[in-house]
Amino acid sequence: MELKTSANITDRAVWDKLKREIVEAAPSLGIDDIGFATADPFLSLKSVLLDRRAKGYESGFEEPDIDKRVYPELTLEQPASLISIAVAYPSKLDNPPKSEPGQRRGILARSAWGEDYHLVLRRAMAKLEEFIRERVPDVRLESMVDTGALVDRAVAERAGIGFKAKNCAIISPKWGSWIYLGDMITNIPFVPDTPVTEDCGECTKCIDACPTGALVGPGVLNAKRCISFLTQTKGFLEEEFMVKIGNRLYGCDTCQIVCPKNRGKSWNHRPELQPDPETVKPLLLPILDLSNREFKERFGSSAAAWRGKKPIQRNALIGLGNFKDRTAVPKIVEVMLKDPRPVIRGTAAWALSRIGGQEALEGVRRALAVEQDEEVIQRLHRAEQKLQEPEGVNLN
């Protein structure tokens, strides 16, 4: 079938047939679920986004122009429909390596398991585009994956992929919230799908379990307190957050793990998304020595690599500190004395203060004798003070 949009724009039977063909072809295109929606503005979303901005809840990673997030026509002129796709990913790690004394490990969030989901979604979207263009040569399409202007969860909700949960995720009745989302705007007037009417009911497990209280209410996230956001920043972190991060190297899955709607759901049908246990639950100490090249070789195919090695190495130090494993002290001291990056040196000082012991105290004092960065000096002094407290120097 080859159609011209201009000649058939009002021919509902033609577009219904095309929609059925797309839905039937979706699995072969690398798509687990697909939904269609109107391209009307997301007017109710605008006030929500403005309120988030006014309260300082934005992460800074979003599209800064709120109107672009609300009005599809600012991305594609005269849009008629939105298409939302979902690709399901695994939530369980088979035979995970153990974290043991002297062999402590970190963890990547499930969204960073397997191949970078941006690449997986873009391939699926490209195949979908090709499928449609083969049938409608003069179609107008605009695809988006994660970094697009529209709010992908709002598109998915409208398109019937799932409902917006209290943890702000989209929960599919079939796939749970373990799904990646992609969007497409088109001038084809597809009949919209029906939104999912299911909801969270009275459950607040995600809000109750959020380590930092980032879920300030049902469906309301203060991104600046979210561990997923914090692990991706590059600067110093406040002690409150470092303690809560635990051994997370990238992202946080707590609000999804505790969700009853996700119980028993894990998807292993896509080989490219299956995790390498040594990559997604890596030893922490070797991360501190990675060169840029080694980091790319080790983590470059994962979504966790997009911010570079600095946040991952900082988070590895935080993890070592939270494990309080004194076998890590010599390496952390070495990093504190030799690493050229102030954030890494200052975080190493905090990790030592968290571990405690005379060796850590002596290392901090050695660093104080040579450190020149004012922020790091302040952090070294705080570490020294904590290590001098009775519990700080109490040897095993």
N, C-alpha and C positions, 0 to 999 in steps of 0.2 A: 504494500500500500504506500503510495506517495501522494501526499496532500499539500495543498497550498493554504496557509493560514488565512490569507486574505479572502480566498474564495469560499472557505468553509467555516468561517469564524462562528456562525450561528447554527451550524449543523450538529446538533447535540448527539445524534446517533453515531456520527463519525468519531467524535471525540470520546464517546463512551466506549466504542470499540478499541480505540487506541489505548485508553486507560486500562481496559482488560488485558490487552497484549502486554502492557508495561508490567502490570501486577504479576502476570504469569511468567514473564521473563526475569523478574527481579532476582530470584535466587541464582540464576546463571550469570547475573551481572555482579554478583558479590554482595547482594543486598538481602538482609534477613526480614525486614519489614519496610513497607512503603505506604505513605498516606498522602492525600491530596486535600488542599484547603483553598479558600478564597485568598486573594491578595489584598483584601481590605486592610486599611491601617490598623495597627494594634493600639487603638486609642486608650483602652483601659490600662495598658502597660506603661504608657507615657508618665502618668502620675506616679506609678510605682518606681520607675527609673529616676524621676526627679526627686522623689523622697529619699531614695538610696543615696543619691549624690549629696543632697542637703545634709544627711546624717553622716556622711563620710564613710559609707559602707562599700564603696567601689574598690576594686582591686587595682585599677589603673591599666589592666590588660584589655579592657573593653574598648569598643568603638566609642570615641569621645563625643561624637555628634549624636545626641539622643534622637533627633528627628530621623536620622538614617536608620536607627534601630526600630523605629515605629512605622515609617512609611516605606513600603517596598518600592514605590514608584521613584524614590530617590536613588535606587540602585538599577532598576530597569524601567524604562519609560512604558507607560500603559500596560502594566502587568495584569494578567487575568487570573493566574493561579500560583500557588506555592506547592512544592513537592517536598516532603520530608522523608529521608531514608534513615534506617537504623541498621547497624551492624553489631551483632552480639559478641561479647568477649568473655573469656574464662574468669572465674572468681576463686578457683581452688588450684592449689599447687600440689602436684603429686610428688610424694617423697621429698619434702623440702629439707634442705640441709639444716643441721642443728647449729644453734648458736651456743657455744660452750666457752668456759673460761679460757682466755688466751686465744680464742677463735670466735670473737664476737661478730655478729652479722647485722647488717641493716636490711631494710625492706623498701621496695618500690611499690607504689600504689598500682593496683591492677590496670589502671588506664595506661600504664607505661610498660606493661608486659607485652612480649612479642614485638612485632614490627611497629614502628611509629604509626599510630592510628590515622594521622593526617594523610599519610601516603596510602593507607588502605582505603580510606574514604574517598580520596581523590581519584583513585583508580576506579572505584565503583561509580562515582559521579561521572567520570569520563565515559565509561561504558554506557551509562544511562543516557548521557547526552548524545552519544553516537547512535544509540538505538532510536532515539526520538528523531534525530536529524535525518536518518535514513528514510523515515516515513514522512517527515515534514521538513523538507529542505530549507524553507525560508523561516523556520521557527526562530524566535528570539529566546535565548536562555541565559541565565546567570547563575552559576553554581557557587556555593560557599561551604567551607569546612572550617568550623571553629573560629577562624579569624574574620569571617564575613560580618557585614553590618547588622544583619537581623539577629534576633535572639533565637538561637536554634531550638531551645526548649519551648519557647512560645509557639514557634512554627510547628513543632512536633505535637504539642498539645492540641492545637487547632486542627491538625491533620489526622488526629485519631491514633497516633502512635502509642500514646499513653497519657496518664494524668500527672499533673504537677504535684509532687509529694511535699510533705512538710520539710524534708531535707533539701528542697529545691531541685531534686533530680526529677527526670521523667521516668515513671514506672510503667512499663508495658505489662499488660496482664499475662502475656506469654513469657517474655524475656526478663522480666524484672527491670532493675535499673542498670544492669550490666550491659549497656548499649552505648555505642558511639552514634552521634547524630550528624547528618549533613542536610543542607537545604538547597533548593533550586527555585528560582523565580522564572516564570515563563508567560508568554502571551497566549498560550492555549487555554481555552476556558473549560478546564476539566470540572466535572461535578465533584463538589467537595465531599469528603468522608465525614462520618459522624464522630465527634469527640467521645473519648472514653468517659463513662459516667462514674466509674469506680473511684474511690478516694481512700484516704488514710483512716477514716473514721475517728475514733477517740485516741488512737495510738500516738504516743509522743516519744517512743523509744529513741529516735534519732536525736531529738532535741535534748533529751536527758543524758545521752551518751557523748555528745560532742565534747571533746577534751577541753576546749578553750571557751565554750559558751558562744561560739560564733553564730550558731543558730539562735538568734535573739527572739524568734517567734515562729509560728508555723509559716513556712515558705519565705522567711526573711533571714537573709544571711549577711552578716557583717564580714565581708571578704577579708578585711585587714586582720581579723582574728582567726581566720580559717587556716588550719595547718597546711592544707593543700597549697594555699597561696604563700604562706610563710616559708615553706621549704623551697619555693622558687625564687624568692628574693635574693639579693646578692650582698646586702649589708649586714651590720650587726643585728642580732635579735635580742629582745628583752629576756631576762632570766625566766620570767613566767612562762614564756613560750618555749624556751629551750628545754625546760623540764617537761613540758607537755608533749613535745615532739617525740620524745622517747628515742627509738632507733629508726625513725622514718627518714629515708633519704630523699624521697620525692613523693609528694601527695599524701592523702589520707583517705582511708576507706571506712572509717568507723561508722559513719551515719548510714552507709549502705550495708555493712556487715550485720548491724543489729536489726535491720529492717525485716519484719516478718514476711513482707512481699517477696523478698529475695531468698527465702529459705529453700534450700535444695536446688537452687538455680546456678548452674555453671555450664559454660558453652565451649566445647572443644572441637567443633566441626570445621574451624578455620585454622589450618596448620600455621599460617603466617602470624597468628595471634597467640600461639602457644608459647608459654614462658620457658626460658632457660633458667633453671633454678639458681645457678651460680651468678647469673646476671641480675635477677630480680631479688635475690636474697644474698648479696655479696658480703664477703669478709670486709670488715671496716678498715683495719690497719693498712692493707695494700692500697686502698683508695687514696690514702694520703701521699703516696709516692707517684701517682700516675702523671705522666707528661700529657700534654695536649693530644699528641698522637695516640698514646696509649688509651686515653679517655675515649677518644673517638672510636678506636677499635673495639673497646669494651662496651661502651654505652651508645655509640653513635646511631645505631639502628632503632633505638628506643625513643619514645616521646620525652623521656626524662633528660635527654641530652640538649634540649633546645636552649637552655640558659647557660650551657658550658659547664666546666668542671668545678668552678669555684663554689656554687651553692652545695653541690654534692659533697665536696670535701669539707666544707664548713659543717654540714649536717652529719658527716661521718664523725667529726670531732665531738659534736653534741651527743651522738649515739654512744660513743666510747665513754664520755663523761657520765651519761645516765646509767650505763652498765656498772660503773664504779669498779671496773676490773683493773687492779693495780699493775698487772703485767703490761698494760698499755702505756704506763707513765713514761718510760724512756723515749718511746717514739713521739709521744705528744710533746715532751720537752724539746726534742730535736726540732720538731715543726715550729714550736714557739720561738726558738732561737734563730732558725735559719730561713723560714718562709718569707718571701718578700712582700706578702700581702697583709696589711694590717688586720683585716677582718679575720683571717685565718689565725694570726698570732693571738689576737685578743680572744677568739673563741677557744683556742687551745688553753689559754690561761683559765678560762671559766671551766673547761673540762677537768683540768687538774684540781681546781677547787672543789669540784663535785666529787671527784674520786677520793681526795684527801690523802694524808700520809706525809711523812717527813721528806721523802724523795720528791714529791710534788712541790712541797714548800721550797725546798732548795732550788728546784728548777725555776720556779717563779722568781726567786731572788736573783738568780743568775740573769734572767731576762731583764729584770728591772735595772740591772747594772749597765745594760747596753741599749735598751729600747729608747727610741727617739720620738715615736709617734705619740702625741698627747692622749688620744683616745685609748690606745693600747696601754699606755702607762696607767691611766685611770683604772682600766680593767685589771691590770696586774696588781695594783694596790688593793682592789676589792678582793681579788683572789688570795692575796697574801693575808689580808685581814681574816678571811673566812678560814684559811688553812691554819691560822694561829689559834683559832678557837679550840677548846678542849677536844671536841669530837673530830676536829680537822687533823690533829696530829696524833690521835690515838692509833697506834700501830696494831696490826693484826696480832 
